[in-house]
Amino acid sequence: MSVRSHQIQALFARRREIEHDRIERTAAVNRYYDHWGKVTTRFENWTKPEYYKNAEEQLKQRREKREKEMQQFERRERLRELFEKEKIMYEREMLERNRPRSRKIAATTEQLEKIEQNAKERENIKRKLDLEAKLYGRWRHGVDDDNVLFESKSNNETLAKLNWLDKKIEEQYDREREEAQSVERNLRLQEEISRTEQVQRERQLIREKEIKEIRELQEKHMDELKLRQIEADGLKEAEKHLRTCLSDVDKELELLEESCSLIMESADVSQAYNLKKIKLFIRKRSESFCNQIKLCISILERLSAYTTCADIVNRLLNKYRGHLEAETFNLTQVEAMYESEAKYNMQRLESLWQQQHLERYHELKQLLTEERCTFATRINENLQRQTDAYEVRSTHLTALENSNEKLKQLIAEEQQSPRSALPVANSSDTATPFPGTAYAGDAGDQASVADD
């Protein structure tokens, strides 16, 4: 019994396991189909036109919302800036409004007198019209306003007279008060006028002092201009002299080159075939080299008048004069030569002459080149100094023009001042601007410097 019950229980357990496995497999299959159904549905939604349309609408809404927020932010910023500006302007206006202002009286004494005279004339005209009206009333209606109270026959005659007296006293008091106020106003006006005149006198003194200082400054500028003009004239003369020296050096160089080209030409030795021809050849070549030495000496003598290296020129002069003396002595020894000695000396002297000639040529060329560079450098320095002098003159001329403009302005202010007509006339005679501040020498100087 127990064995069978165990078998039945095992069978039921096996069935339950099978049923449980079947349920799990069914659930797994359902989950599989549900999953792929969802995936398929999502894919179908992605591929439908409605999906893209909804996506575009959402994107458009997001963009519109973002643009609207940006516009609102910009508008808030503009409103904030506008508010700040208006706040600053309002504060400035309030400060300007609350600032204590000094009352300025720009009226002159003549204008005040004219105003007072017009007021008196109006009062006289008003009084005249009142009197004419009263006279007309007396004549036309027989009514006298002043005597009404006195002519009253009522029981209150005394009271009426008292009222009339009170009225007259009050009118007298009003007139006295108005006169006192008028006197006080006149005193205040006189004080303002005196204060204004004092300020004008102080301004007049300040203007006269400024005019005096400007005149002194103009005199200093004119003195500087004269000195600069003298300096410019000296520089121009020096430039002219330097250019003359430079042209002379160029001519000397050309002359040296031409003489060197003539001397360096090869001599025709084929004609010297006997003693007489050899001596004639030596004599002719010696004379040519003597002439070349004399030419070098003459170049050095002319150069010594304006050279910057006097010691070198003197040394070369002494050297070349020694060469000339030696060559003259050698020329006197030609007649006493034998034929073999003459042939030997012809070759030796030819090489010696060429060597000395090249040495003289290089020395003179180096000296002349150095002199040319020196003069060119000095000319450039001279031109630079002329340019500097022109700039200094331009500075002084600009200062003179500015001072003239300031003088004109001060004179115009004095002429416009009503209280200083006479002093202005006197000071304008002594404070006239400097005439001829254009300084005609500058145009030519500037043109010459620009050409150089």
C-alpha positions in Angstrom: 0.0 0.0 0.0 2.7 2.3 0.9 4.7 1.5 -2.3 1.7 2.1 -4.5 1.0 5.5 -2.8 4.6 6.4 -3.4 4.2 5.6 -7.1 1.0 7.6 -7.4 2.6 10.6 -5.7 5.6 10.3 -8.0 3.3 10.1 -11.0 1.4 13.2 -9.8 4.7 15.0 -9.2 5.9 14.0 -12.7 2.6 15.3 -14.2 3.0 18.6 -12.3 6.5 19.0 -13.6 5.4 18.3 -17.1 2.5 20.8 -16.7 4.9 23.4 -15.2 7.4 22.9 -18.1 4.6 23.3 -20.6 3.4 26.5 -19.0 6.9 27.9 -18.9 7.4 27.0 -22.6 4.1 28.6 -23.5 5.0 31.7 -21.6 8.4 31.9 -23.2 6.8 31.5 -26.7 4.3 34.3 -25.8 7.0 36.5 -24.5 8.9 35.9 -27.8 6.0 36.8 -29.9 5.1 39.8 -27.7 8.7 41.1 -28.0 8.9 40.8 -31.8 5.4 42.1 -32.1 6.5 45.2 -30.3 9.6 45.5 -32.4 7.7 45.1 -35.6 5.1 47.6 -34.5 7.9 50.1 -33.6 9.6 49.5 -37.0 6.2 50.1 -38.7 5.8 53.3 -36.7 9.3 54.4 -37.8 8.6 53.8 -41.4 5.2 55.5 -41.5 4.8 59.1 -42.9 2.9 60.1 -39.8 5.9 59.4 -37.6 8.1 61.8 -39.6 5.3 64.3 -39.7 4.9 64.2 -35.9 8.7 64.4 -35.4 8.9 67.5 -37.7 6.0 69.1 -35.8 7.7 68.5 -32.5 11.0 69.8 -33.8 9.3 72.9 -35.2 7.5 73.5 -31.8 10.8 73.1 -30.0 12.5 75.6 -32.4 9.7 78.1 -32.1 9.8 77.8 -28.3 13.5 78.3 -28.3 13.3 81.3 -30.6 10.5 82.8 -28.5 12.6 82.4 -25.4 15.6 84.1 -27.1 13.4 87.0 -28.3 12.0 87.4 -24.8 15.4 87.3 -23.4 16.7 89.9 -25.9 13.6 92.1 -25.2 14.2 91.9 -21.5 17.9 92.9 -22.0 16.9 95.9 -24.2 14.3 97.0 -21.7 16.8 96.7 -18.9 19.4 98.8 -20.8 16.7 101.3 -21.7 15.6 101.4 -18.1 19.2 102.0 -16.9 19.7 104.8 -19.5 16.5 106.5 -18.5 17.4 106.1 -14.8 20.8 107.7 -15.4 19.2 110.5 -17.4 16.6 111.1 -14.7 19.3 111.2 -12.0 21.3 113.8 -14.1 18.2 115.9 -14.7 17.4 115.8 -10.9 21.0 116.8 -10.1 20.9 119.6 -12.7 17.5 120.7 -11.4 18.6 120.7 -7.7 21.9 122.3 -8.4 22.1 125.9 -7.0 22.1 128.4 -9.7 23.7 131.8 -9.5 21.5 134.6 -10.8 23.3 136.4 -13.6 22.4 139.9 -14.6 23.4 140.5 -18.1 21.8 143.9 -18.4 24.0 147.0 -18.6 23.4 150.3 -16.8 22.0 152.0 -19.9 19.4 149.2 -20.3 18.4 149.4 -16.6 18.1 153.2 -16.8 15.9 152.7 -19.9 13.7 150.2 -18.1 13.3 152.6 -15.1 12.4 155.5 -17.5 9.8 153.4 -19.3 8.2 152.4 -15.9 8.1 156.0 -14.8 6.5 157.0 -18.2 3.9 154.3 -17.8 3.1 155.5 -14.2 2.8 159.1 -15.5 0.5 158.0 -18.3 -1.6 156.0 -15.9 -1.8 158.9 -13.5 -2.7 161.3 -16.3 -5.5 159.0 -17.6 -6.9 158.7 -14.0 -6.9 162.5 -13.6 -8.5 163.0 -17.0 -11.2 160.4 -16.1 -11.9 162.2 -12.8 -12.1 165.6 -14.6 -14.4 164.2 -17.2 -16.6 162.7 -14.4 -16.7 166.1 -12.7 -17.6 167.9 -15.9 -20.0 165.4 -17.3 -21.7 164.0 -14.2 -20.8 166.5 -11.6 -19.3 163.7 -9.4 -16.1 164.2 -7.4 -14.9 160.9 -5.9 -12.5 162.6 -3.5 -15.1 165.0 -2.0 -17.9 162.5 -1.8 -17.1 161.7 1.8 -16.8 165.4 2.7 -20.0 166.3 1.1 -21.9 163.6 2.8 -24.7 165.1 5.1 -25.5 161.8 6.9 -25.2 161.1 10.5 -22.0 159.1 9.8 -20.1 162.1 8.4 -17.3 161.8 11.0 -17.0 158.1 10.4 -16.8 158.7 6.7 -14.0 161.3 7.2 -12.1 158.9 9.4 -12.5 156.2 6.7 -11.2 158.7 4.1 -8.2 159.5 6.3 -7.5 155.8 6.9 -7.6 155.3 3.1 -5.2 158.1 2.5 -2.8 156.9 5.2 -2.9 153.4 3.8 -2.2 154.7 0.3 0.7 156.8 1.7 2.0 153.7 3.5 1.8 151.7 0.3 3.6 154.4 -1.7 6.4 154.6 0.9 6.7 150.8 0.9 6.9 150.7 -2.9 9.5 153.4 -2.8 11.5 151.5 -0.2 11.3 148.4 -2.3 12.3 150.4 -5.4 15.3 151.8 -3.6 16.3 148.4 -2.4 16.0 147.0 -5.9 18.1 149.8 -7.2 20.7 149.2 -4.5 20.8 145.5 -5.4 21.1 146.4 -9.1 23.9 148.8 -8.3 25.7 146.1 -6.4 25.3 143.6 -9.2 26.5 146.3 -11.7 29.5 147.1 -9.6 30.3 143.4 -9.1 30.0 142.9 -12.9 32.2 145.8 -13.6 34.8 144.4 -11.1 34.7 141.0 -12.9 35.1 142.7 -16.2 38.0 144.7 -14.9 39.7 141.6 -13.7 39.1 139.9 -17.0 40.5 142.9 -18.7 43.7 142.7 -16.6 43.9 139.0 -17.3 43.5 139.6 -21.1 46.2 142.3 -21.0 48.5 140.0 -19.2 47.9 137.2 -21.7 48.5 139.6 -24.6 51.8 140.7 -23.0 52.9 137.1 -22.6 51.9 136.3 -26.1 53.8 139.2 -27.5 56.9 138.2 -25.5 56.5 134.6 -26.8 56.1 135.9 -30.4 59.3 138.0 -30.0 61.2 134.9 -28.8 59.8 132.9 -31.8 60.9 135.7 -34.2 64.4 135.8 -32.7 64.6 132.0 -33.1 63.4 132.3 -36.7 66.1 134.9 -37.5 68.8 132.6 -36.0 67.4 129.7 -37.9 67.5 131.7 -41.1 71.1 132.7 -40.5 71.9 129.0 -39.9 70.0 128.0 -43.0 71.9 130.5 -45.1 75.2 129.3 -43.7 74.2 125.7 -44.4 73.3 126.6 -48.0 76.6 128.2 -48.6 78.4 125.2 -47.1 76.3 122.9 -49.3 77.2 124.9 -52.4 80.9 124.8 -51.4 80.7 121.0 -50.8 79.0 120.4 -54.1 81.7 122.4 -55.9 84.4 120.3 -54.1 82.6 117.1 -55.0 82.4 118.1 -58.7 86.1 119.0 -58.6 86.9 115.6 -57.1 84.8 113.9 -59.8 86.7 115.8 -62.5 90.1 114.9 -61.0 89.0 111.2 -60.9 88.0 111.4 -64.6 91.3 113.0 -65.5 93.3 110.4 -63.5 91.4 107.6 -65.3 92.1 109.1 -68.7 95.8 109.6 -68.0 96.1 106.1 -66.6 94.5 104.6 -69.7 97.0 106.5 -71.9 100.0 105.5 -69.8 99.0 101.8 -69.5 99.0 101.4 -73.3 101.6 98.9 -74.4 104.8 100.5 -75.9 106.1 99.5 -79.3 109.5 98.0 -78.4 110.0 96.6 -81.9 111.3 100.0 -83.2 114.1 100.0 -80.6 116.6 97.9 -82.6 119.8 99.9 -82.1 121.4 102.1 -79.4 120.0 105.3 -80.9 116.4 104.0 -81.1 116.7 102.5 -77.6 117.8 105.8 -76.1 115.1 107.6 -78.0 112.5 105.1 -76.7 113.8 105.5 -73.1 113.7 109.2 -73.4 110.2 109.3 -74.8 108.8 106.9 -72.2 110.6 108.8 -69.4 109.1 112.1 -70.6 105.6 110.5 -70.7 106.0 109.2 -67.1 107.4 112.6 -66.0 104.3 114.3 -67.5 102.2 111.8 -65.6 104.0 112.5 -62.4 103.5 116.2 -63.0 99.8 115.6 -63.6 99.6 113.7 -60.3 101.4 116.6 -58.5 99.1 119.2 -60.1 96.0 117.1 -59.0 97.4 117.0 -55.4 98.1 120.7 -55.5 94.6 121.5 -56.6 93.2 119.1 -54.0 95.2 120.6 -51.2 93.0 123.8 -51.4 89.9 122.0 -50.1 91.1 118.6 -48.9 90.2 117.1 -45.5 93.4 115.0 -45.4 96.1 117.6 -45.6 98.8 115.4 -44.1 98.2 112.6 -46.7 98.2 115.1 -49.5 101.5 116.7 -48.3 103.1 113.3 -47.9 102.1 112.2 -51.5 103.3 115.5 -52.9 106.7 115.1 -51.3 106.9 111.5 -52.5 105.9 112.3 -56.1 108.3 115.3 -56.3 111.0 112.9 -55.2 109.9 110.5 -58.0 110.0 113.4 -60.5 113.5 114.4 -59.4 114.8 110.8 -59.6 113.2 110.4 -63.1 114.8 113.7 -64.2 118.2 112.5 -63.0 117.7 109.1 -64.8 116.9 111.0 -68.0 120.3 112.8 -67.8 122.1 109.4 -67.6 120.6 108.0 -70.8 123.2 109.6 -73.1 126.1 107.9 -71.3 124.7 104.3 -71.6 126.1 101.6 -73.8 123.9 99.4 -76.0 123.8 96.4 -73.6 123.3 98.7 -70.6 120.6 100.6 -72.5 118.7 97.4 -73.4 118.9 96.2 -69.8 117.8 99.6 -68.4 115.0 99.8 -71.0 113.4 96.6 -69.6 114.2 97.5 -66.0 112.9 101.1 -66.2 109.8 100.0 -68.1 108.8 97.6 -65.3 109.8 100.2 -62.7 107.7 102.9 -64.4 104.7 100.6 -64.6 105.0 99.7 -61.0 105.4 103.3 -59.8 102.5 104.4 -62.1 100.2 101.7 -60.7 101.2 102.7 -57.2 100.5 106.4 -57.8 97.3 105.5 -59.6 96.0 103.4 -56.7 97.1 105.9 -54.1 95.5 108.9 -55.9 92.3 106.9 -56.7 92.0 105.8 -53.0 92.5 109.4 -51.8 90.1 110.9 -54.3 87.5 108.2 -53.5 87.8 108.8 -49.8 87.5 112.6 -50.4 84.4 112.0 -52.6 82.8 109.8 -49.9 83.7 112.4 -47.2 82.1 115.3 -49.3 79.0 113.2 -50.0 78.6 112.4 -46.3 79.0 116.0 -45.4 76.5 117.0 -48.0 74.0 114.5 -46.6 74.7 115.8 -43.1 74.2 119.3 -44.4 70.9 118.4 -46.0 69.8 116.7 -42.8 70.6 119.8 -40.8 68.7 121.9 -43.3 65.7 119.6 -42.9 66.0 119.8 -39.1 66.2 123.6 -39.4 63.2 123.7 -41.6 61.2 121.6 -39.2 62.2 123.9 -36.3 61.2 127.0 -38.4 57.9 125.3 -39.2 57.4 124.7 -35.5 58.0 128.3 -34.7 55.8 129.5 -37.5 53.0 127.2 -36.3 53.4 128.6 -32.8 53.3 132.2 -34.2 50.1 131.4 -36.1 48.5 129.9 -33.0 49.5 133.0 -30.9 48.1 135.3 -33.6 44.8 133.4 -33.5 44.7 133.7 -29.7 45.5 137.4 -30.0 42.6 137.9 -32.4 40.3 136.0 -30.1 41.4 138.2 -27.1 41.0 141.4 -29.1 37.5 140.3 -30.2 36.5 139.5 -26.6 37.7 143.0 -25.5 35.8 144.7 -28.3 32.6 142.8 -27.4 33.0 143.8 -23.7 30.8 147.0 -23.1 32.9 148.2 -20.1 36.3 148.1 -21.8 35.8 149.9 -25.1 38.6 152.5 -24.5 41.2 150.0 -23.1 40.5 147.7 -25.9 41.2 150.4 -28.4 44.5 151.1 -26.8 45.5 147.5 -26.3 44.5 146.6 -29.9 47.1 149.1 -31.2 49.8 147.4 -29.2 48.6 143.8 -29.5 48.3 143.4 -33.3 49.4 140.1 -34.7 52.8 139.8 -36.2 52.7 140.5 -39.9 54.3 138.3 -42.4 54.4 135.2 -40.4 54.3 133.1 -43.5 58.1 133.5 -43.6 58.8 133.5 -47.3 62.2 131.9 -47.0 60.7 128.6 -46.0 59.2 127.8 -49.4 62.5 128.0 -51.2 64.3 126.1 -48.4 61.7 123.4 -48.4 61.9 123.1 -52.2 65.7 122.9 -52.2 65.7 120.2 -49.5 63.0 118.2 -51.3 65.0 118.4 -54.6 68.2 117.2 -52.8 
